[in-house]
């Protein structure tokens, strides 16, 4: 009976895997939608992207409805991509969190530190039932609340997948960080239109601070444009001389022409859109790299820069 080669011994295989988990630690960025999961990782100095469809009904609005199935699914994906030292960086979809901006806390506040007066603020989420984080923005504080049940669900998923949950972020605030980098030369106000998963929202920023986050009620293009222009006019009416307005459209390429008429060039407004930096190469040659929406691309771009 021939003896097994050293490389085939189960003990050595397990030891090799354990060693690789220690020395090949790397963040794996994951963004989830109702239909699919997208993961990105760095391997050999090159970033790769893989897109896989969820089994039916396992995840909705960022909530892992079937935790065991999601954990096994992610574990199999990480194994198939040969990433034994993976640490998950999860980017939650728009509907998974809520936020607000609290004035008067300045740049001296540390990220993640909440002001003691927060319970007295009118928040768009239940403070007692949420995990809350914050980040300074000029003389204000952006506060994000995620349901505790959602974070606990993903913590259980990571445990079932036997993978560390390195970080959880929200796609809107992550995308905003990338947008700030791309528009840092712009000195005026910013109108950011996000069309994502059947929802349309308008975020208006002044001096890099979000002042309005308006979820549109209309769904017909002309009615949407009227609602958007009315929202912008009401916002600008709060100051005697509004700064110049620049627009950024996080919409699919084929939809861009539909929204460009929003830019009132006669009033000095302009479109700030530019091609987004490449994110990653496709792991599967048959899968299109551009499966990400422009909004998801922005969010993952911020996380990629922060996790390098």
C-alpha positions as CSV (number, residue, x, y, z in Angstrom):
1,X,0.0,0.0,0.0
2,X,1.7,3.3,-1.1
3,X,2.3,5.9,1.6
4,X,0.5,9.3,1.1
5,X,2.7,12.2,0.0
6,X,3.4,14.7,2.7
7,X,1.3,17.4,1.0
8,X,-1.7,15.0,1.1
9,X,-1.6,14.4,4.9
10,X,-4.8,15.9,6.5
11,X,-2.8,17.2,9.4
12,X,-0.4,19.1,7.2
13,X,-3.3,20.4,5.1
14,X,-5.1,21.7,8.1
15,X,-1.9,23.2,9.5
16,X,-1.2,24.9,6.2
17,X,-4.7,26.4,6.1
18,X,-4.4,27.6,9.7
19,X,-1.1,29.2,8.9
20,X,-2.4,31.0,5.8
21,X,-5.4,32.4,7.8
22,X,-2.8,34.0,10.1
23,X,-0.4,35.4,7.5
24,X,-2.8,36.2,4.6
25,X,-5.2,38.4,6.5
26,X,-7.0,40.7,4.1
27,X,-10.2,42.7,3.9
28,X,-12.9,41.4,1.5
29,X,-15.4,44.1,0.6
30,X,-19.0,42.9,0.3
31,X,-22.0,44.8,-0.8
32,X,-25.5,43.2,-0.9
33,X,-28.7,43.8,-2.7
34,X,-31.9,41.8,-2.8
35,X,-30.7,39.9,-5.9
36,X,-26.9,39.5,-5.5
37,X,-23.7,39.8,-3.5
38,X,-20.6,41.6,-4.9
39,X,-17.3,41.0,-3.2
40,X,-13.9,42.7,-4.0
41,X,-10.5,41.8,-2.7
42,X,-6.8,42.5,-3.3
43,X,-4.7,39.6,-4.4
44,X,-1.1,40.0,-5.6
45,X,-1.4,43.8,-5.7
46,X,-4.5,43.6,-8.0
47,X,-8.1,44.1,-7.0
48,X,-10.6,41.5,-8.1
49,X,-14.4,41.5,-8.2
50,X,-16.8,38.6,-8.1
51,X,-20.6,38.8,-8.5
52,X,-22.9,36.0,-7.4
53,X,-26.7,35.8,-7.2
54,X,-28.4,35.0,-3.9
55,X,-30.5,31.9,-3.5
56,X,-34.2,32.9,-3.5
57,X,-35.4,34.8,-0.4
58,X,-32.3,34.7,1.8
59,X,-31.6,38.5,1.9
60,X,-33.9,41.5,1.7
61,X,-32.9,45.2,2.2
62,X,-29.6,44.1,3.7
63,X,-31.3,41.8,6.3
64,X,-30.1,38.1,6.2
65,X,-33.5,36.4,6.5
66,X,-31.9,32.9,6.4
67,X,-28.7,33.3,8.4
68,X,-27.4,29.8,8.1
69,X,-27.9,29.7,4.4
70,X,-26.2,33.1,4.0
71,X,-23.3,32.0,6.2
72,X,-22.8,28.8,4.2
73,X,-23.1,30.7,1.0
74,X,-20.4,33.3,2.0
75,X,-18.1,30.6,3.4
76,X,-18.3,28.6,0.1
77,X,-17.6,31.8,-1.9
78,X,-14.6,32.7,0.2
79,X,-13.2,29.2,0.0
80,X,-13.8,29.1,-3.8
81,X,-11.9,32.4,-4.2
82,X,-9.0,30.9,-2.1
83,X,-9.1,33.7,0.6
84,X,-8.4,31.8,3.9
85,X,-7.4,35.0,5.8
86,X,-10.5,37.0,4.7
87,X,-12.1,39.5,7.0
88,X,-15.5,40.8,5.9
89,X,-16.1,44.5,5.3
90,X,-19.9,44.7,4.8
91,X,-21.5,47.6,3.0
92,X,-25.2,47.8,3.8
93,X,-27.8,48.9,1.2
94,X,-29.8,52.2,1.4
95,X,-32.8,50.8,3.2
96,X,-30.8,49.2,5.9
97,X,-30.0,52.4,7.9
98,X,-31.2,56.0,8.5
99,X,-29.2,59.1,9.3
100,X,-29.4,62.8,10.3
101,X,-27.0,65.7,10.7
102,X,-26.7,67.3,14.1
103,X,-25.3,70.9,14.1
104,X,-22.8,72.4,16.5
105,X,-20.3,69.7,17.4
106,X,-17.3,70.8,15.4
107,X,-14.3,69.0,14.0
108,X,-12.9,68.2,17.4
109,X,-15.4,65.3,17.9
110,X,-13.8,61.9,17.4
111,X,-15.4,59.6,14.8
112,X,-17.8,57.2,16.4
113,X,-18.2,59.2,19.6
114,X,-21.7,60.3,20.3
115,X,-22.7,63.6,22.0
116,X,-24.4,63.1,25.4
117,X,-27.3,65.3,24.3
118,X,-28.2,62.9,21.4
119,X,-31.2,61.4,23.2
120,X,-32.9,64.8,23.1
121,X,-32.5,65.1,19.3
122,X,-35.4,64.2,17.0
123,X,-33.8,61.2,15.3
124,X,-35.1,59.2,12.3
125,X,-34.5,55.9,14.1
126,X,-35.1,54.4,17.5
127,X,-32.0,55.1,19.5
128,X,-32.6,52.3,22.0
129,X,-33.0,49.7,19.2
130,X,-30.1,50.9,17.0
131,X,-26.4,50.6,16.7
132,X,-25.3,54.2,16.3
133,X,-22.1,55.7,14.9
134,X,-21.1,59.3,14.0
135,X,-18.5,61.2,11.9
136,X,-17.6,64.9,12.1
137,X,-18.6,67.1,9.1
138,X,-17.3,70.6,9.3
139,X,-19.2,72.1,12.3
140,X,-21.8,69.3,12.3
141,X,-22.0,65.6,13.1
142,X,-23.5,62.9,10.8
143,X,-25.2,60.3,12.9
144,X,-26.2,56.9,11.4
145,X,-28.5,54.3,13.0
146,X,-28.7,50.7,12.0
147,X,-31.2,48.3,13.7
148,X,-29.5,46.1,16.3
149,X,-31.3,43.1,14.9
150,X,-29.6,43.6,11.6
151,X,-26.1,43.9,13.0
152,X,-26.7,40.9,15.2
153,X,-27.9,39.0,12.2
154,X,-24.7,39.7,10.2
155,X,-22.6,38.9,13.3
156,X,-24.2,35.5,13.4
157,X,-23.7,35.1,9.7
158,X,-20.0,35.8,10.0
159,X,-19.8,33.4,12.9
160,X,-21.5,30.6,10.9
161,X,-19.1,31.3,8.0
162,X,-16.2,31.2,10.5
163,X,-15.0,34.6,9.3
164,X,-14.3,37.8,11.2
165,X,-16.7,40.7,10.6
166,X,-14.0,43.4,10.3
167,X,-16.3,46.4,9.7
168,X,-19.9,47.4,8.8
169,X,-20.6,50.5,6.8
170,X,-23.6,52.1,5.1
171,X,-23.6,52.6,1.3
172,X,-24.9,56.2,1.5
173,X,-22.2,57.5,3.8
174,X,-19.5,55.5,2.1
175,X,-20.5,56.7,-1.3
176,X,-20.6,60.3,0.0
177,X,-17.0,60.0,1.2
178,X,-15.9,58.9,-2.3
179,X,-18.0,61.7,-3.8
180,X,-16.2,64.3,-1.6
181,X,-12.9,63.1,-2.9
182,X,-14.0,63.3,-6.5
183,X,-15.5,66.8,-6.2
184,X,-13.0,68.3,-3.8
185,X,-12.1,71.0,-6.3
186,X,-15.7,72.3,-6.4
187,X,-16.3,75.2,-4.1
188,X,-20.1,75.6,-4.5
189,X,-23.2,73.7,-3.3
190,X,-23.7,70.1,-4.4
191,X,-26.9,68.4,-5.5
192,X,-26.5,64.6,-5.6
193,X,-29.2,62.5,-7.2
194,X,-29.2,58.8,-6.4
195,X,-31.3,56.3,-8.4
196,X,-30.9,52.9,-6.8
197,X,-33.1,49.9,-6.5
198,X,-36.4,51.5,-7.5
199,X,-35.8,54.5,-5.2
200,X,-34.9,58.1,-6.1
201,X,-33.4,60.4,-3.5
202,X,-31.9,63.9,-3.6
203,X,-29.1,64.8,-1.2
204,X,-28.2,68.6,-1.0
205,X,-24.9,69.6,0.5
206,X,-23.6,73.0,1.5
207,X,-19.9,73.3,2.5
208,X,-19.7,69.5,2.3
209,X,-22.4,69.0,4.9
210,X,-25.7,67.3,3.9
211,X,-28.6,69.6,4.7
212,X,-31.4,67.8,2.8
213,X,-32.0,64.1,2.1
214,X,-35.2,63.9,0.2
215,X,-36.8,60.7,-0.9
216,X,-38.9,61.4,-4.0
217,X,-42.6,60.5,-4.0
218,X,-43.1,60.8,-7.8
219,X,-41.9,58.1,-10.2
220,X,-42.7,59.6,-13.6
221,X,-39.6,61.5,-15.0
222,X,-41.2,64.9,-15.6
223,X,-43.0,64.8,-12.2
224,X,-39.7,63.8,-10.6
225,X,-37.9,66.8,-12.2
226,X,-40.6,69.2,-11.0
227,X,-40.3,67.8,-7.5
228,X,-36.5,68.0,-7.5
229,X,-36.4,71.6,-8.7
230,X,-39.0,72.6,-6.1
231,X,-36.9,71.0,-3.4
232,X,-33.8,72.8,-4.6
233,X,-35.6,76.1,-4.8
234,X,-36.9,75.8,-1.3
235,X,-33.5,74.9,0.0
236,X,-31.8,77.8,-1.8
237,X,-34.4,80.2,-0.5
238,X,-32.9,79.9,3.0
239,X,-29.9,82.1,2.0
240,X,-29.9,85.5,0.3
241,X,-27.3,84.6,-2.3
242,X,-27.0,80.8,-2.9
243,X,-23.5,79.6,-3.9
244,X,-23.1,78.1,-7.4
245,X,-24.8,74.7,-7.7
246,X,-23.0,71.6,-9.1
247,X,-24.8,68.3,-9.8
248,X,-23.7,64.7,-9.5
249,X,-25.9,62.0,-10.9
250,X,-25.5,58.5,-9.5
251,X,-27.6,56.9,-12.2
252,X,-27.0,54.3,-14.9
253,X,-25.3,55.5,-18.0
254,X,-28.4,54.9,-20.2
255,X,-30.5,57.0,-17.8
256,X,-28.1,60.0,-17.7
257,X,-29.8,62.0,-20.5
258,X,-33.1,61.7,-18.7
259,X,-31.8,63.7,-15.7
260,X,-29.4,66.2,-17.3
261,X,-32.3,68.7,-18.0
262,X,-32.3,69.3,-14.2
263,X,-29.1,71.3,-14.6
264,X,-30.0,74.9,-15.1
265,X,-27.0,76.2,-17.0
266,X,-28.6,79.6,-17.5
267,X,-28.4,80.0,-13.7
268,X,-24.7,79.0,-13.6
269,X,-25.3,75.4,-12.6
270,X,-23.1,72.6,-13.9
271,X,-22.7,68.8,-14.1
272,X,-19.7,67.6,-12.1
273,X,-19.9,63.9,-13.2
274,X,-16.6,62.3,-14.3
275,X,-15.7,58.7,-15.1
276,X,-15.2,56.7,-11.9
277,X,-11.8,55.2,-11.2
278,X,-11.6,51.5,-12.0
279,X,-12.5,49.4,-9.0
280,X,-11.5,45.8,-9.8
281,X,-11.0,43.2,-12.5
282,X,-13.7,40.5,-13.0
283,X,-12.8,37.2,-11.4
284,X,-15.1,35.4,-13.8
285,X,-14.4,36.4,-17.4
286,X,-18.0,35.7,-18.3
287,X,-19.4,38.2,-15.7
288,X,-19.6,41.8,-16.6
289,X,-17.5,44.1,-14.3
290,X,-20.0,46.9,-14.8
291,X,-22.8,45.0,-13.0
292,X,-22.3,47.5,-10.1
293,X,-24.6,50.5,-10.2
294,X,-22.7,53.9,-10.2
295,X,-23.9,54.3,-6.6
296,X,-22.5,51.0,-5.5
297,X,-19.3,51.7,-7.3
298,X,-18.9,54.9,-5.3
299,X,-19.5,53.1,-2.0
300,X,-17.0,50.3,-2.7
301,X,-14.5,52.9,-4.0
302,X,-14.4,54.6,-0.6
303,X,-14.0,51.3,1.2
304,X,-11.3,50.2,-1.1
305,X,-9.3,53.3,-0.5
306,X,-9.7,53.1,3.2
307,X,-8.8,49.4,3.4
308,X,-5.7,49.4,1.2
